[in-house]
């Protein structure tokens, strides 16, 4: 056995597991918080406010760390494209999906992100999928399927509303996956993370605001404590902090493994719902959660196969 083969995979190291865990915990809580953003403020305006806060925080952090704030033309173009895919399309789809179906169902469907991430990572980044990663993925997807069935039973709704919500969520999944794979490219690595993300969020916020104004009219805001607190949490913790950590993980272990944070997000979302919303677990949901976590462990322990 070679020395390289004897080394544990990067995804089992604390430098990866700690940010991976933080991101998963934060994003597991956002689904409940987002429901509090759906009210008198149109979703597009809420998305615009969120990333204006996140982008300003990222550039402020870069300034504090004395990281250059200026990007060249290629960098600005990359930031604009990243902002469109991640902070415009993805989040507008997610916020609108929660109008049609429960946040739990949206979180479960979004866990499918690992599929396009793996496929696009293979096509554009040349990252092969080893047998252990495929086995872990299959086990995790079986768990996600059980969680999906459980959530669909909890919130059956009308067939048309459920299908509409799922379709909108899947569009968000696809746009997020493109953004994830972009972070694994050499272009992304050529620029400071804080600067790139800051500009991407501000580009996204500007486009979100333009779209919101055209489709819903002038800005609207909710000055209630719950809305403002939720907005600050989503802008600072769930955007500025979480995306910095998540994209950093992608650069180390690739988009396929990084997407496994989404496998645990529905489990955490359901656990938080148990505490704050009186959510009741079924045997199907418990088995699904156990399978999802088992698949996660197997996949993260998989070594990257040789090219």
N, C-alpha and C positions, 0 to 999 in steps of 0.2 A: 504494500500500500504506500503510495507516495505521501510526502509530507503535506501537500496541498489537500489530498483526500482525507487525511487524518484531522485536519482543522475543522472545527464546528462551523456550520453555515453561518453567514453573516446575520441572518434573521433571528438567530438564537442569542445574540450578544446583547448585553444590557444597553449599549449605545443605540440599539435599534428597538429593543423591547420596551424601554421606558417611554420614548416619544410615541411609539405605537400604542401603548396602553393609555397615555394621556389623550391622544387624538380620539381613540375609541370611546373613552369615558365622556369627553366633551361632546362629540357628535352623537353619542347615544342619548344625550339630554336635549339636543336641539329640537327634536321632533315635537316635544311637548311645548317648548318655548315658541316655536313657529306658529302653533295653533293660536297663541295669544297675540300674534301679529296680524291675524286675519279678523278684521272688523271694519271700523270706519276708514281705515287707511287702505287704499288699493294695494294688492300684493307687489306690483312693480315699484311703487314708491317705497315700500318697506325694504325691498331688495336694494334699491338705490341708496337709501339711508345707511343700510348695513355696510355696504362696501365703501361708501364715502368715509365712514368711521374707520373701517379696517385699513383702507389705503392710507389715510392720514396717519394712523398709528404706525404703519409699517415704515413710511418715509420718515416719520419722527424718530423711530428707533434707529433707522439707518443714519440719520443726522447725528443722533446721540453717540453712535458707535464710530462716527467719522468715516462712514462708508460713502463713496461717491453716489450722488443722487442722479447724475446725468447718465443717460444711455445713448449709444449711437443710433443711427437710423435703423439698423438691423434689430437692435435690442428693443427699440420702441415699437417696431412692427410686430416683433414676437410678443411683447407685453400686450399689445392691442388684441392680437389673435387669442392669446391665453385668456384675456379678460372677457372676450366675446363668448368663448366656449365654456369657461368655468363660472364666470361671475354674472353673465347675462342669461344665456340659454339654459344652463343647468338649473340655476336657482329660480328663474321665472317658471320653469316647468314644475319644479318641486313645490313651490308655494301654491301654484294653481292646482296641482294634483290633490292637495289636502282640502280643497274645496269640495271635491267629489268623493273622496274616500278617507278613512281614518289615517292618522299619522302613523299608526302601527303598520298598516298595510303598505303605505308608501315606503317606510323604512325596510320592510321585508323585501319588496320588489327591488329597492335600490341595492340590496345585497348582491343582486345579479351582476353588479359592476365588475366582479372578478372575471366574468366570462369575456366581455369585450376587451378588458385590460390584458388578459392573457393572449388573446388572439392578435390584438394590435401590437402588443409587445413583441410577439413572435415575428410579425410581418415587418415592422418598422425598426425594431431595435435588435432583431436577431436573437432574442432570448428564447431558448428552447425550453420545453416543458418536460421535466423528468417524470418517471413513473410514479414516484412518491407524491409529487405535487398533483398529478392527475388523480391519484387515489384519494388524497385529502380533499381535493375539489369535489369529487363525486360524493363523498360522505357529507361534506358541508352542504352541497346542493340538495341532498336528500333531507337534511335538517331544515333548510330554508323552505323546501316544498311543504313540509309539515307545518311550519309556522305560517306559510301562506294560506294553506287550507284552513287553519285555525282562525286566522284573522278574517278570512272571507266569510266564515260562518258567523263570527262575532258581528260583522258589519256587512250583511248580505246586500242591503240597498237594492236599487233597481239594477238590472243587468246592464243597462246602457250607462248608468253613472259609474258603476264599478269598472266596466271596460274602458270608459273614457279616462278615469283616474289612472288605471294601469298603463294605458297607452301614453298619457302625458308623462308619467314617471319614467317609462322606458326611453322616451326622448331625452329626458334629463340624464339618464344613465349613459346614453351614447355620447352626449356632448361632454359629460364629465370624463368619460374614458379617453376621449381625444386629448383633453387637457392633461390628464394624467400621463399619457404617453409623451406628450410634448416635454414634460419635466424630466424625462429620461434621456433627452437628446443632448448632444454636445453644445448646441446653441444655448440651452438653458443653463448648462454648467459654466458657460463663459461669462456669466454676469452674476453679481452679488444677489443672493436670494431676497434680502429685504428690499432692495431697490426694484428688482424685477416684479416681485409680488405687489409692492406698493403701487407702482404704475399700472400694473394689470388690474388691480382693484379699482383704482381711480378711473381708468378707461371704462371698466365695466359699469361703475356707478354712473358715469356720464351718459353712457348708452341706455342704461336702465331708466335714468331720469327723462331722457328724450322720449323713449318709448312710453313711459308712464304718462307724460304730458300729452302726447298725441292721442293715446287711447283712453285716458281717464280724466284729463284736464289738469289744472294747476295743482301744485303740491298740497297735500293734506297731511296733517300730523295729529297724533293722539298724545296729549300731554299727561295721560294717566301714568301713575308710578309703574304699573305692571308693564305697560307698553315700552316706556323709556328704559326701564331696567332690562327688559328682554332684548331691546335693540342694542344696548351697550354690551350685553353678554354675547349676542350673536356677532357684533362687529369686532369686539376685542378678543374674546376667548375663542369663539367658534370660527372666526375668520383669520384675524392677524396671527394669533398664536397657533391655532390648529393647522392651518394651511402651511405655515412655515415648517412645522414638525413633520407633517404628512409628506410634503414634497421633498423634504430632506430624506425621509425614509425611502421614497421612490428612487432617489438617486443612488441609494446604497443597495437595495434588494430588488429593485425593479417594480413595475406597475402591477404585475400579476400577484405577487405576494403582498404588496402594500394594500391591495384592494380587500384583503382579508379583514381589515378593520371593519369593513361594511358587513361582514358576516356576523360579527359580535354586536354591532350597533342595534339591530332589532331586539336582541336579547336584553341589552342594557335598557333600551327604550321601554320594553315590557316590564322589566324589573322596577324602573322608576315609576311607571304607571301603576304598579302594584302598591307602591308607597303613597303616591300622591292622588291617584284616581280610583283606587279600589279595584284595580285590574285583577281578575281571577284566572289562574292558570288551569289549563286542562292537561290531561295526560298527553295528548297529542302535542301541545305546545312545549311541555317539559321535555319530551323525547326529542322534538325538533331542536330545541336549544342545546341539549346534550350532544346530539350529532353534529351540530354546527361547530361547537367548541372542540369536539374531537377532531373533526376535519381540519380545523384551524391549526391545532397542535401538529398534526401530521404534515400539513403543507409547509408550515414555518420551519420544520426540522429538515425539510428536503434540501439537498444540495443542488446547486445549479449544475446541470449537465454540461459536458464539454461541447463546444460548438462543432 
